[in-house]
C-alpha cells in the first residue's frame, strides 16, 4: 500500500519530466497493485487525480504508452471508474492511439476503450464523438485474413470493443451496419472458425446486430447461413449451440435467410437434435429440443422455404414433422401442429394433406388434450385444422371425418386463444355447407356459448369471431330452425350491433343474415329487432356518405323485408326514409341506384 501511494505521488510530480525508467517503475507498481486488488487500487487511483496525468502519457512516442493503456483497461473493469475515465479526457488520446502500428499498444488501447464502453452511455458517446468505431472497423478489415496468434488476439479484442460499444444501442448498431461491419464479421467467422475466443466474439456481435431489420438485409447478401450451419455442426457443448441458436433465431425471421438456412442444411441439424433429445429429461436437452423445434417452425413461415421442405408432401422433412404429432412430448406435439399449420398455407398443400390422413392425426392429438389439456397444443392443432378447412374440396371431407364434433369438445374452454381458433375453424368448415350449418345452428349449447362470447368485451378477436359465426350459421343454412334457435338464445341484438362494425366485411355479413331473418322468420324476431333499434341503425347507414356501396345495397334490401312487420313498418315511416333513399337513386354505383328505385317504390306503396 505504501509503495502504491508512493508511486501515485511520484507519477503526479514526475509525469512531465521524469526519466523513462522511474516512470516505468511507477506504472509497474500500479499494475501489480491492480492485479492484487483491482477495486481498492482503482479507488485510490481515482482519488489521487492521476487519471488526468494519464491523458498526457498516452502518446505514440512514449515507451510507456502500452502500460498506461493497460492500467486504464484494468481500472475501467469497475463500473464506477468508467465515467471518471471519460471526464479525465482519456478517450481522444486513446482513439488517436488506434492509428499506431505497435500491436501491444493497439491491444491495450482496444481493451481500454472496450471496457470504458461497457454499459456506459458516456463512454460510448465519447468514443463515437472521437470517431473510434470507424478506425476499429478498418482494422478488422485489414487484419481479417491474418491467422497468426497475435493478429487473432487483436481481432478478438476489437470485436469485443465494438460489441461493448454498440450493445443494446440501436443508433450505434445502425452506425456499424452502415460502416459495412457485417460482411467483415461474416468473413472473420469463416476464416477463424478454429479460434474459439474469436468465434465467440463474432457470435455475440451477430446476436447484437441481428435484431435490427436493416442488418438482416445485409446478412442476406453474405454467406452467414452457410458459415453458421458449418459452425453448428461442429459443436458438442450445449452453451456453444445455444449461442448459435441466439443468432439463428432473429436471422431466420428474414425470408431470404430462411431459404439460405434451409439450403445450407440447417433443417437436418435440427431434426438430428430433436431425435437425440426427445426422450431425455436433462435440462439442457429439454432446452435444445424446444429451441430446435421452434426454429424449425420459424423456417416454415417463409413461403419458399416451406414449399421447398414440403416437396409435394413427399419430403422427408415433412414426414418427420408428421411423426412429431403423436409424440409424447408436448413441445414436439406443439411444434408438429404449428408446422402443419404453416405447411397449410396454400390450397395444394392443404388438399394433399387432407387426402393423406393428417386430419385424423390432429383430431387424435386434440383428444389427448380435452381434459386439462395443454392450451398451446390445443391452439396449434385448431390453427392447423382451420387452415386445412379453407379449400372448398376439404370442407365436406373434414366434416364427414368428424372435425366439427372434435372441435366442439372445446366449447367449455375459458382460454381466449383457444376460443378464437375454435370459432374460426367452425366458420371455415360450414362455409357453403348448408347441412353442417343447419346442424350446428340448431345446437343450443353452441349458440348460447356464441351469444355469451359476443359480449367478451376484453377479447375483441373472440367477440368478432362469435358474431361472424352466428351470422354464418344463418347465411349458410338459410334455416328457420336455426333462426329460431338464435332468437331464443338472444343472438339478434348482437347481429344488429355487428351491422355497425368498423369492418365492412362484418357489416355485410350481419346485414345479409338479418335480411334472411326478416325474410324467413320476421314474426319470431320482430320484438328483438325493434328493441335493438335496427331501423334507426339502417337509417344511419343509408345517410352516411362513408358507407360502402354494398352496405347501402343490403340495408335497402333489409328495409324492404322489414316493412312486412307492422311495428317495424311504422318505425320506417316515422323516420323519413324516402328522403334518404331518393337521393341514392343517383348513386354512382348502378346496383345501389337500381335498388334505391325499387325500395322507393315499395315504401311509396306501403305508405
CORNOR-V432859 format. One record per residue. SS is DSSP state (hx for helix, st for strand, lp for the rest). PHI is phi in degrees with one decimal (999 if undefined). BURIAL is # if it has 9 or more other ideal C-beta (glycine too) atoms within 8 Angstrom, else .. Layout:
SS/PHI/BURIAL
SS/PHI/BURIAL
This chain:
lp/999/.
hx/-62.9/.
hx/-56.9/.
hx/-63.5/#
hx/-59.5/#
hx/-60.9/#
hx/-61.7/#
hx/-64.3/#
hx/-61.7/#
hx/-57.3/#
hx/-58.0/#
hx/-64.7/#
hx/-77.6/.
hx/-96.6/#
lp/-56.1/#
lp/-82.1/.
lp/-128.8/.
lp/-78.0/#
lp/-79.6/.
hx/-52.2/.
hx/-64.2/.
hx/-66.7/#
hx/-65.7/#
hx/-56.4/#
hx/-59.0/#
hx/-61.6/#
hx/-66.0/#
hx/-60.9/#
hx/-60.9/#
hx/-63.5/#
hx/-62.6/#
hx/-64.6/.
hx/-63.7/#
hx/-65.0/#
hx/-66.4/.
hx/-80.6/.
lp/-150.0/.
hx/-60.4/#
hx/-64.0/.
hx/-63.4/.
hx/-62.5/#
hx/-61.1/#
hx/-59.9/#
hx/-64.9/#
hx/-61.2/#
hx/-63.9/#
hx/-64.9/.
hx/-72.9/#
lp/80.9/.
hx/-73.0/#
hx/-53.8/#
hx/-63.9/.
hx/-65.9/#
hx/-57.3/#
hx/-54.9/#
hx/-79.0/.
hx/-86.8/#
lp/-84.2/#
lp/-120.2/.
lp/-60.8/#
lp/-75.7/.
lp/-73.5/#
lp/-78.1/.
lp/-92.9/#
hx/-55.5/#
hx/-61.2/#
hx/-67.3/#
hx/-63.2/#
hx/-62.6/#
hx/-63.1/#
hx/-61.2/#
hx/-61.8/#
hx/-59.9/#
hx/-69.0/#
hx/-68.2/#
lp/-75.1/#
lp/-71.9/.
lp/-91.6/#
hx/-57.6/.
hx/-68.8/#
hx/-95.6/#
hx/-68.6/#
hx/-63.5/#
hx/-56.6/#
hx/-62.4/#
hx/-67.1/#
hx/-64.3/.
lp/-78.7/#
lp/74.8/.
hx/-81.1/#
hx/-66.7/#
hx/-55.9/.
hx/-66.0/#
hx/-64.6/#
hx/-63.2/#
hx/-60.5/#
hx/-65.9/#
lp/-62.9/#
lp/-87.6/.
lp/-85.0/.
lp/-97.5/.
lp/-66.7/#
hx/-65.2/.
hx/-66.0/.
hx/-62.5/#
hx/-60.8/#
hx/-62.0/#
hx/-68.8/#
hx/-65.4/#
hx/-60.4/#
hx/-63.4/#
hx/-60.6/#
hx/-64.8/#
hx/-61.7/#
hx/-68.8/#
hx/-66.8/#
hx/-76.7/#
lp/-61.8/#
lp/53.2/.
lp/-124.4/#
hx/-61.5/.
hx/-65.2/#
hx/-60.1/#
hx/-63.1/#
hx/-58.4/.
hx/-65.8/#
hx/-66.6/#
hx/-60.5/#
hx/-61.2/.
hx/-85.1/#
lp/77.1/.
hx/-66.4/#
hx/-61.7/#
hx/-58.7/.
hx/-65.9/#
hx/-65.6/#
hx/-61.7/#
hx/-62.1/.
hx/-60.5/#
hx/-57.5/#
hx/-62.5/.
hx/-76.0/.
hx/-90.4/#
lp/-44.2/#
lp/-87.8/.
lp/-84.0/.
lp/-113.4/.
lp/-72.0/.
hx/-54.6/.
hx/-63.9/.
hx/-65.7/#
hx/-65.4/#
hx/-64.7/#
hx/-64.0/#
hx/-59.9/#
hx/-62.9/#
hx/-64.4/#
hx/-65.5/#
hx/-61.6/#
hx/-62.6/#
hx/-62.3/#
hx/-63.4/#
hx/-64.5/#
hx/-64.6/#
hx/-65.4/#
hx/-109.7/#
lp/-54.9/.
lp/55.9/.
lp/-123.4/.
hx/-56.1/.
hx/-63.4/.
hx/-72.6/#
hx/-64.5/#
hx/-60.3/#
hx/-60.6/#
hx/-64.2/#
hx/-62.9/#
hx/-66.2/.
lp/-77.4/#
lp/83.2/#
hx/-71.6/#
hx/-64.2/#
hx/-57.5/#
hx/-64.7/#
hx/-65.2/#
hx/-64.8/#
hx/-62.1/#
hx/-56.0/#
hx/-60.2/#
hx/-66.0/#
hx/-75.9/#
lp/-109.9/#
lp/-64.1/#
lp/-81.0/.
lp/-94.2/#
hx/-61.1/.
hx/-64.2/.
hx/-69.9/#
hx/-57.8/#
hx/-62.0/#
hx/-60.7/#
hx/-59.5/#
hx/-63.7/#
hx/-65.6/#
hx/-63.5/#
hx/-61.5/#
hx/-57.2/#
hx/-60.9/#
hx/-85.9/#
lp/-66.8/#
lp/-70.2/.
lp/-79.4/#
hx/-56.5/.
hx/-62.5/.
hx/-72.3/#
hx/-62.8/#
hx/-63.3/#
hx/-68.2/#
hx/-59.2/#
hx/-63.6/#
lp/-89.6/.
lp/-110.5/#
lp/-99.9/.
hx/-56.0/#
hx/-59.8/#
hx/-60.3/#
hx/-64.3/#
hx/-67.2/#
hx/-67.1/#
hx/-59.6/#
hx/-65.5/#
hx/-61.1/#
hx/-63.6/.
hx/-82.7/.
lp/-78.4/#
lp/-113.3/.
lp/-75.0/.
hx/-58.5/.
hx/-60.4/.
hx/-67.3/#
hx/-60.6/#
hx/-59.7/#
hx/-61.2/#
hx/-69.0/#
hx/-56.5/#
hx/-65.1/#
hx/-86.8/#
hx/-62.8/#
hx/-58.9/#
hx/-65.6/#
hx/-66.0/#
lp/-70.9/#
lp/-73.9/.
lp/-90.0/#
hx/-63.3/#
hx/-65.4/.
hx/-68.9/#
hx/-52.5/#
hx/-64.0/#
hx/-61.1/#
hx/-66.8/#
hx/-62.9/#
hx/-68.5/.
lp/-82.0/#
lp/92.5/.
hx/-64.6/#
hx/-59.1/#
hx/-61.0/.
hx/-61.5/#
hx/-66.0/#
hx/-64.1/#
hx/-65.7/.
hx/-61.4/#
hx/-58.4/#
hx/-62.3/.
hx/-72.8/.
hx/-104.4/#
lp/-60.7/#
lp/-99.7/.
lp/-89.2/#
lp/-112.1/.
lp/-72.4/.
hx/-56.5/.
hx/-62.1/.
hx/-67.1/#
hx/-62.9/#
hx/-64.9/#
hx/-66.1/#
hx/-60.0/#
hx/-65.2/#
hx/-62.4/#
hx/-65.8/#
hx/-72.9/#
hx/-63.2/#
hx/-66.6/#
hx/-58.9/#
hx/-63.7/#
hx/-62.5/#
hx/-62.0/#
lp/-80.6/#
lp/-77.4/#
lp/-85.7/#
hx/-60.6/.
hx/-68.7/#
hx/-65.0/#
hx/-62.5/#
hx/-65.5/#
hx/-62.5/#
hx/-80.4/#
hx/-71.6/#
hx/44.4/#
hx/63.3/.
hx/81.7/#
lp/-101.4/.
lp/-61.9/#
hx/-65.2/.
hx/-65.7/#
hx/-58.3/#
hx/-63.9/.
hx/-65.2/#
hx/-64.4/#
hx/-57.9/#
hx/-71.1/#
hx/-73.0/#
hx/-62.5/#
lp/-79.9/.
lp/-61.5/#
lp/-91.5/.
lp/-88.1/#
hx/-58.1/.
hx/-61.0/#
hx/-73.0/#
hx/-58.8/#
hx/-61.5/#
hx/-63.1/#
hx/-62.2/#
hx/-66.5/#
hx/-66.0/#
hx/-63.4/#
hx/-62.2/#
hx/-60.6/#
hx/-74.1/#
hx/-65.0/#
lp/-84.5/#
lp/-108.1/.
lp/-145.5/.
hx/-58.4/.
hx/-56.9/.
hx/-62.1/#
hx/-60.8/#
hx/-64.0/#
hx/-60.4/#
hx/-67.0/#
hx/-64.6/#
hx/-67.2/.
lp/-107.0/.
lp/84.1/.
hx/-66.7/#
hx/-60.8/#
hx/-61.9/.
hx/-60.1/#
hx/-69.3/#
hx/-67.9/#
hx/-62.0/#
hx/-63.1/#
hx/-59.5/#
hx/-59.4/#
lp/-72.7/.
lp/-122.0/#
lp/-73.5/.
lp/-84.7/.
lp/44.6/.
lp/-75.4/#
lp/-82.0/#
hx/-61.5/#
hx/-67.9/.
hx/-69.5/#
hx/-55.8/#
hx/-60.3/#
hx/-68.0/#
hx/-65.7/#
hx/-66.4/#
hx/-59.4/#
hx/-63.9/#
hx/-63.1/#
hx/-61.4/#
hx/-63.5/#
hx/-65.1/#
lp/-83.5/#
lp/-70.4/#
lp/-63.7/#
hx/-55.4/.
hx/-66.7/.
hx/-82.4/#
hx/-59.8/#
hx/-62.5/.
hx/-61.9/#
hx/-71.6/#
hx/-65.0/#
hx/-73.4/.
lp/-78.1/#
lp/92.5/.
hx/-64.5/#
hx/-58.1/#
hx/-64.4/.
hx/-62.8/#
hx/-71.1/#
hx/-63.8/#
lp/-62.4/#
lp/-98.0/#
lp/-58.1/#
lp/-76.7/.
lp/-58.2/#
lp/-103.0/.
lp/-97.4/#
hx/-50.8/#
hx/-61.5/.
hx/-70.8/#
hx/-57.2/#
hx/-60.9/#
hx/-70.3/#
hx/-58.5/#
hx/-63.5/#
hx/-63.4/#
hx/-65.6/#
hx/-63.1/#
hx/-64.9/#
hx/-64.8/#
hx/-64.1/#
hx/-91.8/#
lp/-57.2/#
lp/62.7/.
lp/-113.0/#
hx/-58.5/#
hx/-63.4/.
hx/-65.6/#
hx/-62.9/#
hx/-68.3/#
hx/-59.4/#
hx/-69.5/#
hx/-67.2/#
lp/-93.2/#
lp/-80.7/#
hx/-59.2/#
hx/-58.4/.
hx/-63.6/#
hx/-63.2/#
hx/-64.8/#
hx/-65.8/#
hx/-61.7/#
hx/-62.6/#
hx/-63.9/.
hx/-70.8/#
lp/-62.9/#
lp/-107.3/.
lp/-76.8/#
lp/-57.7/.
lp/-76.7/.
lp/-129.2/#
hx/-54.9/.
hx/-62.6/.
hx/-64.2/#
hx/-61.1/#
hx/-61.8/#
hx/-66.0/#
hx/-64.4/#
hx/-59.2/#
hx/-65.0/#
hx/-70.0/#
hx/-55.5/#
hx/-63.1/#
hx/-64.4/#
hx/-59.7/#
hx/-74.7/#
hx/-63.9/#
hx/-88.5/#
hx/-91.6/#
lp/45.3/.
lp/-111.6/#
hx/-64.2/.
hx/-61.0/#
hx/-63.3/#
hx/-59.9/#
hx/-62.2/#
hx/-60.8/#
hx/-69.2/#
hx/-63.2/#
hx/-63.9/.
lp/-86.6/#
lp/81.9/.
lp/-86.8/#
hx/-60.4/#
hx/-59.7/#
hx/-71.6/#
hx/-66.1/#
hx/-66.5/#
hx/-63.0/#
hx/-61.6/#
lp/-66.7/#
lp/-105.5/#
lp/-58.8/#
lp/-80.2/.
lp/-99.3/.
hx/-57.4/.
hx/-60.0/.
hx/-72.0/#
hx/-56.3/#
hx/-62.2/#
hx/-59.1/#
hx/-65.9/#
hx/-64.5/#
hx/-65.0/#
hx/-63.3/#
hx/-65.6/#
hx/-65.7/#
hx/-66.7/#
hx/-59.9/#
hx/-65.7/#
hx/-77.6/.
hx/-102.3/#
lp/-142.2/#
hx/-61.9/#
hx/-61.7/.
hx/-62.1/.
hx/-93.7/#
hx/-47.1/#
hx/-61.8/.
hx/-64.6/#
hx/-64.6/#
hx/-66.6/#
hx/-63.3/.
lp/-83.4/#
lp/58.5/.
hx/-60.1/#
hx/-61.2/#
hx/-62.9/#
hx/-64.6/#
hx/-64.4/#
hx/-61.4/#
hx/-66.4/#
hx/-63.4/#
hx/-75.6/#
hx/-80.8/.
lp/-80.3/.
lp/-63.2/.
lp/-80.4/.
lp/-63.1/#
lp/-65.9/.
hx/-53.3/#
hx/-66.4/.
hx/-69.2/#
hx/-62.9/#
hx/-59.5/#
hx/-67.4/#
hx/-65.0/#
hx/-70.4/#
hx/-57.3/#
hx/-65.7/#
hx/-57.6/#
hx/-59.5/#
hx/-75.1/#
hx/-69.3/#
lp/-73.9/#
lp/-75.0/.
lp/-108.6/#
hx/-60.5/.
hx/-59.5/.
hx/-71.8/#
hx/-62.4/#
hx/-60.7/.
hx/-61.8/#
hx/-59.8/#
hx/-66.0/#
hx/-74.9/.
lp/-110.8/#
lp/51.2/.
hx/-66.1/#
hx/-55.3/#
hx/-59.5/.
hx/-65.5/#
hx/-72.2/#
hx/-63.4/#
hx/-65.3/.
hx/-74.8/#
lp/-62.9/#
lp/-101.6/.
lp/-63.8/#
lp/-65.1/.
lp/-86.4/#
hx/-57.8/.
hx/-61.9/.
hx/-64.6/#
hx/-61.4/#
hx/-62.9/.
hx/-64.4/#
hx/-63.6/#
hx/-62.0/#
hx/-60.8/#
hx/-65.0/#
hx/-59.6/#
hx/-61.0/.
hx/-59.3/#
hx/-65.4/#
hx/-64.1/.
hx/-63.2/.
hx/-65.0/#
lp/-80.1/.
